[in-house]
Amino acid sequence: MISNGNEKVIDYFLSELQSLRKRAVQFSQDYSEVADELRLGGGRSDDPHVEMLLQSFAYLTARLRYNLDSDLPEIPTNLLRHLYPHLETPLPSMAVVQLDPFPESVDFKDGYPLKRGRQFKRQVTGRDNIAYDCYLRTAQDTELWPIKIVQAQLQPTNRFEQIELLNKDVRSVLHLRLQTTSDIEFSELNLERLRLFINSALGRSCFRLYDRLHRNLNSVIYRGSENNDFKTADISWLGFEPGHAILPYSKRSHPGYRLLQEYFAFPEKFMFFEINNIQSTDVGNQLDLYFLFDVDLSNENILSDDSLLLNCVPTINLFHTVTEPVRLNQREFEYLLIPDVRQYRACEIHSINKVVGTDVQGRSTEIQAFLPERDIYRMEQGSDYWSSRRDYPELKRFPGTETFISFHDQRFNVSLPATESIYAEVTCTNRDVVRNMRPGTSLRLVGEGPANEALLVTKPTRYQEPAVRGKQPWELVSQLTLNFASLSGSLNRPDSEHGSARENAGQTSQQENVLMVQNLLRMYSDADNLNHQSLVDSIINIQAEPSVAHTGLDAWRGFTQGMAITLLVDESRLDHTSVYLMSEILHRFFALYTTVNSFVSLTLFSIQRDEAIKTWPPLMGERALL
């Protein structure tokens, strides 16, 4: 995300104090007959009472200016809250966690389903040397198996004579040897698919392995022992489906934006893949997987013992809690919500799930949100609703924001509910405290589960504050203009009569396409991350042409129109990431943004290569066309 333009009260205070001490002198000289006492010698007063008055008035005026300027972003932040709520919330830290299951505790015949939303807990010491309870929440359903990788090798095909005879196009083989962690055998497990994680903690080699698996993988085969026949398996990549979303997302938000935000914030979540169609009925306690490549990779440094990991799951620093009770009165129009007064340094409200009012007799009543996801005209007269506002603390001692709640009637007039106090059920983050954990840190699974321990595989990503002030909220709201933008403006083609003019128009349109996509990516990238900015600048050209494709495999099905997009990139700027992953994200984003009954296909080119790197099949929304 773009770095925020937060102006603190101290900036206003110093400005007002400077004005009183310097500009007031000039004012007293110009109007000495009425303002002669404003002369202070152009500096600090020796009289402490005078200095106290000066600083008091400077502080009060600074507060006034601060509050006035605070109202300016209310329009874009309210638009974000209702159109793009994911951009109005903090971006929590995320990390990959690996579990070590022990088979003695449960029956692993069908694997152990670790459900989405399970919590890991760890006490982490903050910068103030105080230990805080921190949480990581699983983002996907994951099956745990009592299996480990005991060998990982990348060798030329001549080391595997049977494979060389089986497939003449294979030039190298990635061999994984799997073994059960107890006396149980593979034949006792209903193992149909196995999830692996490309360990991004190893640096750039993980992205090179990711690219090779996408570009040069011929097939995946397996067998139980050297006496068994080879069987074919399939590979599928994870992280793109709605069920694999790691960030909380509203149904009102476009799913394409989720992919962009998660890609820049946590690319590791796309490093998961599954081996499908495994039949282990005749396998003992050892299973060999072979990834067959059509190029020789034996001299490439893309594989180590820890490059591929089992029993891993992406996690996010989110947890549910209840705020401290707030007593309502007639003296305030909004109230600060405090999720945990004892852990305020490490507890920030991410989103409000529910607000409950309690009367003097202890009866509870849920209070509805103002402008909820329903028809505004159906709001009842005489009912009270709540709305929230997020702001930076006036005295900003640590990263994060504060959340204020206020109450209104259906016309947005201030109206307190008939309750003595209120509390809110909220989702919180630990601000930037989780960032202090290092890879290898041991975590405890909250609740029951067949795991000896859970270890942090990747360093938690950087916590990012939401856009509250400055120009950033307006820049984020500018995404609305995409509804009126089109990549198809580059379809101009020169003809015999107006060739030069149309060619120039086409080049101008292509430049606008590149600028439009780059600006969109910059909204979701981290301005302080040079790798992100290099990735955005790697896009050299984008062209879009009308295309026609068959809508299915059956001959009787018809054809549909769509858009064929050509993307040209500079791979020298993508050393830190995967060119395939970036293109996959853009392909799915364009497909989700296409019109009804239309498709998008993407072809990737590089200025370093003479031929197309890859052509993705047509996508209609989230569904493959063919």
N, C-alpha and C positions, 0 to 999 in steps of 0.2 A: 504494500500500500504506500501511497505518497506520504512523506513525513508531514506531520501536522504543523500548522502555523499558530501554535498556542502562544497568546500574549498574556502574561501573568499580570496580576495586580501590581507587582513591583515595578513593572515597566511604566505603567500609568502613574504610579506614585512618584518615581524619579522625574518623569516628564513634568508633572505638576509642581514639584518642589523646585526644579530648575527654572520653571516659569516664574514662580514667586520670587526667587532670589535674584534673577537676572533681568527678566523682562519687566518686572514691577519697578525696577530702578528707572528704566527708560520711561515708563508710564508716569512716574512721579515727577520726572524732569519736564515732561511735556505738559503736565497739568499740575504744576506745583501749588497752585492756589487751592486745590481741593484734595490733592493726594500727596502732600509733602511728607507724610509720615511713612510712606512706602519705601523710602530710601533706607537700605540696610547695608550700605557700603559694598554692595555687589557680592556678598558672600554670606557665610554662616554668622548668625547673631551671637554675641557674647552673653546675652541675657537668656538663661535657660527657659524662662517663661515665654519669651517671644519665640524661641526656637520650637517649643512645644506647640504653640499656637500654629506656627507655620506648618509643621509636620502633620498636625491634626487636620487642618484644612486641606492639605495636600492629599492626605489619606482619604478623607471623605469625598473629595472631588474625584480621586482616582477610582474609588468604589463606584461612584455614579457613572463615570465614563465606561468602566468595565462592564457594568450591568447593561448599559445602553448598547454597547457593542456586542454583548452576549445575545441580545435579541435579534441581531442581524442574521445569524445562521439558522434561526428558528424555521424559516421557510424551507430551505433545502434539507435540513435535518428531519423535518416532519415529512417531507416528500420521500426521503430515504426510508424513514420508519415504516411507511405504508406501501412503497413501491419496491424498494430494495432493502428490506430489514436486515439482511446479512451484512450490509455495509455500515450500519449504524451501531453495530456491536463490536466489542473487542475481538481480536483474533488471537485465540489461545495458543499456547505451545502444543506441539504434537510430536509424537515419537513412536517408534516401533519397539514392541516388547516381545521377547521370546520366553515361552514357558517350558518347563522341564517336567512332563507328566510322569507319575509313577503308577504302573498298572495294577499294583496291589490294592488300590483303594476302590476302583470301580471296574465294571465290565466294559472293556474297550472293543467289544466285538463290532459295534457300529461307530466307534469313535466317541469322544466326549464332546458334545456340542457346547462350546463356550459362546454364550449368546452376546449379541450386541448390547452394550450398556453396562457390562460388568466392570467393576471398579478395582483398580490397584491403588495401594496406599503406601506413602513413605513420608517420614519426617525429614524436612529439608531445612537447612540453616540459611536464613536470608542474610542480606548485607548488614543488618543490624545485629547479627550474631544471635538471633532468636530462632528457635526451631518451630516450624509450622507444619501442620498436616497438609500434605499435597496429594492430589488424586489424578489418576489417568483413567479415562473411560474407553472401553473397547468400541470401535467404530463399525465392526463387521461381525457377522456370525462366523465362527471358525471351528473347524473340527480338529481336535487334538488326537494324536496317535502316538503310541509308545514306540516310536521309530526314530532313529538317528542316522545321520550321514557319516559313514566311517571312511569313505574315500572319495576324492574328487580329482579327476585327472583330465587333461586336454591333450590328446595324442593324435598323431597321423593315422590314417586308415590302415596302413600296413601292419600295425600292431594288432589289428582285429581281422584276421583272415576271413572269418565267416561273414563279417559285415561287408568286407570288400567284395566278396562273391555275391552277396545279397543285393548290393546297390553300387553300380559302377560310378555314379556321379558323386559319391561321398569322398571328401578330401581330408576331413578330420572328424574326430569323435570326442564329445564330452561325456565322460563316463562317471556316473554317480553310483556308488554302492551303498545301499540302504540295509539297515539291520534293526531288528526289534530289540528293545531295551530290556527284555526279560525272557522267560522260557516260552512265551507265546510265539506262535509262528504266523507268517503272513496268511496261510491258508485258513486260520481261525478268525481273520479279520474280514469284514465286508468292505474291503478297501476298493472303492470305485474311482476315487479321485484323491489327489495328494497336492496340497498347496505348498509352494516354495516362495521364498523371498530372496531377491537379489540384494545382497547386503550393501547398502549405499554408504555405510560407514567406512568402506574401503576406498572411497574417493572416486576418481574418474573411471577406474576400471569397471565399475558397476554399469556405467552408461555405455561403455564400449561393448560389454557383454549383452546388455539390453539391445543394442543396435544389431549385433550379430545374430541374436535369436530372432529378430524380426526380418532381417534381410537375407541371411544365408542358411537358415535352418531348413533342412530338407525333410526330415521326419523325426519322430521319437519312437524308439522301440525299447522293449524290456524283456527280461527273462529271469527265471528263478535261479538257475545254475547253468554251468557250461553244457550240461546234458539236455537242457530244455530248448525248445524251439523259440525263436524270437516272435514276439507279438507286437502289434502296432498300437500306439496310444496317441491321443490328441493333446494339444496344448491350447489353453485359452487364457487371455489376459484379464486381470481384474482391475477394479477401481473406477470404471467409467459408468457403471449402471447406477440408477438412483438408490438402490439398496446398499451400495458401497460408499455413499456419501459420508464424509467424516465431519463436515461442518453442519450445524443445525441450519436448515433452510426452510423458508416459508413456501407454501404452495403458490404464493403470489409472485415469487421470484423466478426468473427465467433459469432453467436448469443449465443453460450454457454458461452462465456466469459462475455457477458453482464449480464447473470444471476449471475455468480460468483461475479462480481464487485458490482452489486447492492445488493446482499445478504450481503456482508461484510460491504458495505458503508451505507446501508439503509434498514435493514430487515423489518422495519415497512411497507414498500410498499407491502409486501406479507401478511399483516394482514387484508386485505380487502376480504370480501366475499359477495355474493348476494343470496337472497332468491328469487327463480324463481317460475313461474306458480301460482302467486297470482291472485285470482278472487275476486274482491271486489264489485261486483255488488249489493249484498244484505247486505252490511255492513254500519253501521252508522258512527259516529265520533270516534269509538273505535275499535281496532283490536288487538286480542291476538295471539301471536306466542308462540308455544311450541316446544322446542328442547328436544327430548326424548333420554335418555342415557340408556345403558344396565348395568351400574354400579351405585352404590349409591355414589353421589358426595356431599351430603348435609353437610358433615363434612369437605369438602375441601374448603380452602379459595381462590377460583378462580374467584369470582364474586362480584362486587360492583355496586353502582348506575351508575358509569361512565365507566364500563368495556366495554360496547358496545355503539357506537356513530353513529348517522345518519348524512348525508350531509357533509361527510368528503372527502377530496381529497389530494393525495400526491403532493407536490410541490418541485421545485428545484430552487436554486438561480442562474438563468440565465436571461439575458435580451438583447435585440438588441439595438445597437446604432451605430453612425458613428464616426470615428476617427477624430482627428484634421487634417487639411490639411497639407501635407508635400511638401515643395518645393524641387524639384530635382536639383542637381548640379553635376559637374564633380569631386568634391573633395571627395565624399564618395561613398563607394560601397554598403552600407546598411543603412537603415534609421529606427529610432525608431518610432513605432506606439504608439501614446498616445490617448486612447479612450476618456478621459475627463480630461483636465488639472486641472480643479477645484476640481475634485474628484479622483485624481490619487491614493490616499491612498486606496480608496475603489472601484477601477475599474481596473480589470485585463482582458486582452483579453483571452477568452477561445478558440475561433476559428474564422478564417477569412472566411466570406461568399462570399465577392465580393470585387474586387479592381477596382477603376474607376480613369482614368486619365483625367485631364482637361487642355485644351490649353489656350493660351492667350486670345482667343476670347470667352472663356466660354463654348466651346463644350466639351461634355463628351464622353469618349470611355472606354468600359470595357476591362480590361487587364486580359488575361487568366492565370490560374495557371500553373506552370511548373510541368510536370508529373501529369496531371489531370487523371480522371478516363476514359481514352480513350487510343487508340493506340499511343504510343510515336512516331512511325514512320510517323504519320499523322500530326505532327507539321509542320507548314508552315515556310519556310525559309524567313528571313527578318522580322518575327514577334517577338515581345518581350513578355516575360513571367515573372511572379513573383514567388518567393519562399520565405518562411519565416523561421525564426530561433528563438527558444525560449531559454532564458538564465536567470540566476539569476543576479540581479543588482550587480554591483561591491561594492557599499555601501548599504548593505542590512539592511534597517531600519525597514522593515515590511515584513510579509510573501508574497510570490508570485513571479512571473516571469515577464520579459519584452519580448516583441515580436518585432523582427526586420524583415524588408522586404528588399529584393534585387531583381534586375531585370537582366534577361539573355536572350540570344537568344536560338534557339533550340539545340545548341551545348554546352550550359551552359557557354558561354563566356559572360562577363559583358557587358550589352547593355542597355542603358537608353531608355525608350519609348519617343516618340516625343510629350511629354506633359510638361506643365509648372509645374504642381503639381499633386499629387494623394491623394486620401482618400480611406478608406476601410469601408465597412459595416461589422460589427463584432458582435459576441455574447460574452458577458462579464459576469463576476462574481463580487461580492463585496468582494472578498478575504475572510478574516476571520471575517469581521465586523458583518455579519448576526448572527454569533455565540453568540453575546451579547444579542440577544433577548431571552426571557424566555417564557415558556408555559403560556398561558393566555394573551399574548400580542395582542392588537387589530390591525388589518390590514385593509387597504382600498382597495376595488376591483376597479381596473382601468377600466373605461368605465361603460356602463350601466349593471345593474344586480339587481335582486330582493332580495338583502341581506341587513339586518339592519347593520350587521357587520360580520367580519370574525375573528376568534380567533385562535391563534397558539395552537395546541394541544400538540405537542411534541417539545422538545428542538432541534433546528437545529443541524444536525450532524457536525462533525469536518471537516473543510476545509482542503484539502490535496494538497500540491504542486506536480507538475508532476516530473517524473524522468528525470533529465537533466544531472547530473554529477555522477561520481563514478561508481561503478559496477552495479548499479541497471538497467540501460538501457540494459546491456548485459544479465542480468538475465531475464528481461522481453522478450527479443528477443529469449531466449532459449525455449520459448513456441513452436517454430517451430519444435523442436524435437518430439513433441507429434504426429506429422504426421507420424513418424516412430515407435511410441510406441504402444504397445498392451497389454491389460489386459489378453489376452488369453494365455499368457505364463505360466500360472499357471495350465495348463490342464494335467500336468504329473500325472499319476496314477501308483502306484506300481503293479508289476506283480510278478509271482512266481520266475522268474529268476533274474530280476534286480530291485526288490522291493525297497531295501534300497536306492540305488543310485537315483532312480526316485523320491522317497519320499523326499530325501534331495534337489533334484533339484526343486521339486514343492514348498518346503518351501522357498527356496531362491527366486524363482520367485514371491511368494506371498509377501515376504518382499520388493522386488523391486516394486511391484504394490503399496504397502502402501507408500513407500518412494516417488514414482512418483506422486501420488495423493496429498500427504502432501506438496511436494514442489510446486505443482501447486497452492494449496490453499494459501500457504504462500505468493506467488507473489501478490495475491489480498487482503490479510489480512493486518491489521495495526500492524506493529511490536511493537508499543507502547501499544497496547491493549492486556492485559493479557487474556481477555475472548476469543479473536480471536485465540491466540496461544493455549489456552486450548482446543478450538474446533478442531483445526487441530490435536492436539495430541490425541484426543478422538478416532480417527480411529485406530483400532487394527489390522484388517485383511480385505483383499479384495480377493475374489475368483471369477473366471469367468469360466463358463462351456458352451459348445454349447447347444442350445435348439432349439426346433421346435414348432411353434404355427400356428394356423389357421388364415388366413388373413381376415376373415369376419364372419358374422353370417350365411350367406347362405351356405348350405351344398355343393353346387357345387364348391365353391371357394377352392383354393388349400392351401398348407402349405408353410411356409417360414422359413428359418433358421435365428437364431439370437444368442444372448448371454444372459445367465442368470447370473447376478452378485449377489453375496452374500456379504453384508457389515456387519462387526462386529464392534461395537462401545462400548465405556465405558461411560455409562450414567452419572456417577459421575462427569465427566468433562463437562457436558452439562447443568449444573444447570442454567445457564444464558440465555439459548436459547432453541429452540424446536428441539428435535431429529427428528421429522417428517419433519420440514421445511428444515433442513440440508440435509436429505436424499432425499427429493423431488427435491432440487436443483441439487444434484449429479445425480439423476436418469435422469433428463431432460438434464443435461450436457452430460452424457454418450450417451443418445439417439441422441443428436444433433451431436455427434462425431462419430457415427457408420457409417459403409459403406452403399452404396446404396443397397436397397432391403434387408436390414437386420434390426433387431429390438434389443432392450435392455429391459430386465425386471430386477427389483431390489427387493431383499428380505433383510429386515433389521433385524439383530440380536443384542442382547445386552449381555454383560458378566454378567449383573445383572438378566437376565431372562432365563428361560429354553426353551422357545418357540419363534418362529418368532414374531416380533412385527407387521410387516406389509409386504405384498407383493404387489408391484405396478404392474399394468397391463402393457403388452408390449407396448413400444413406438417405432415408426419408424420416427425419426426426431421429428417433433412437432405434429404428428398425432398418435392417439391411434390405435393400430392394431386391437383390437376386438371391 
